[in-house]
Each structure stands twice: as structure tokens, then as C-alpha cells.
């Protein structure tokens, strides 16, 4: 029993089972960068979670804890939420890499003050970061990586059966190790443009030393912006390949969390 009985018998048991399955799936969708976007209505998230939970209940034999609202049942629910949040947080790490790169590029270009509300996270981010985020989201969805990630969420019930396996220290250590991959990806994204901007700043410094009468700010800021925009256009095909690799890396890391 779930410690509450409304007198509906088997129907009530199936409803409690559905709510139990929605815990892990809902936590994963809440932590994922695109499903949890501020523009996605809460009703749609609940509908998607419920639809996936119905499919999981038909595909995988999952037993609901006998006392869901007791202390052992709450611990099982906490474990379910932890597994779902970890699977979604892996995608957050991959989607944070372009934003970190955009912060570095925007600071070097002098465009760090150009920020607005990010429709994905709801926080303020540089305009260049929003461009990278939209580009990565389009590539991620175009490659079908979101479907592969949802399949991993469903397969997590085989790797970590509810009430039978805990999300242990090995998985948490792997999850923390993925943070270093995020910084490496951010450096790889920002490196081509920042190298061009560094050369422009060196050239501006040489001109200011050779001709002190020149206004360094009036010359360096427009030159940095123009050089940065030109570099972004030149390396756009490289960014497409990097974001495709980043999408593959996000799904691969989510799969590594399911390994014992």
C-alpha cells in the first residue's frame, strides 16, 4: 500500500505506479536544457512526462514500493529524482560550453555589455551566447540526439531498477568529471576567434605606440568588433562540426552514467 487508500482498487495502484514512474522522467526533463526552457509550458512538460511514463509501464516491469509515502518510499523517490536530474544535467554541461566560449569571445570583442534575457534558461546572457545556444539546439535536434537521450532515460530503468539500485559514488564521480570536458569544449570553440582578436589587439597596441596621437579606443573597439564578426563568419562551418561533436558527446556521457 502507498499509505493512502481512496478505495479505487487496481485503478488507484496503476495511478500510483504512474506517478512513481513520472518522478525520474520528470526530473530528467526538468534538468534538460530544451525541455525545461521557459518557453515550454508546464502543462506540456507534464503531458510529455506522463506519456513516456505510460510507455515505460507497458515496456518495463516496474514494481511500485509498498509504502510510497513512508520514509523508505521517500528515499526511493529521492533516488529516482537524483538519477533523472543527473541524466538531464549532463546535457546542461554540454550546452554550457558554447555560453562560456561566448563570454570569452564577447569580452575580447567588447560586446560583453550586449546581453538580454535567454529564452532557454530565463537568465541574462550575451547575445553571442544566445546565438551559439540556438545553433547548438538546432543541430542537437536535427541529429535526433534528443530521441537517443530519451531512449537512455527509458533504458535507465534497466540499469538502475527502482528500489533495487542506488545512483552510487562511481556515477557521481563520472558526472563531476564531465565538467572538465565542458571547459575543454569551451576553449576549443573560443580559440579561433580569440586568436584573431589577440592579433588585432597586438596590432592596435603597436599603432598606439608608433602614433600616440591616435585614439586607441576609437580605433581598437571598432577594429575588434569587425575582426570578431569576420572571424565568426569564417569559422561558422567549423562551429557546425564542433556542435555536432558536442551533441554526440552529450549523449555518450549520458550513456556512460548508466554503466556500473
ABEGO torsion letter per residue (X at the ends): XAGBBAGAEAAAAAAAAAAAAAAAAAAAAAABAAAABAABBAAAAAAAAAAAAAAAAAABBBBBBABAABAAAAAAAAAAAAAAAAAAAAAAAAAAAAAAAAAAAAAAAGAAABBBBBAAAGBBBBAAAAAAAAAAAAAAAAAGAAAAAAAAAAAAAAABBBGABBBBAAAAAAAAAAAAAAAAAAAAAAAAAAAAAAAAAAAAAAAAAABAABBAAAAAAAAAAAAAAAAAAAAAAAAAAAAAAAAAAAAAAAAAAABX
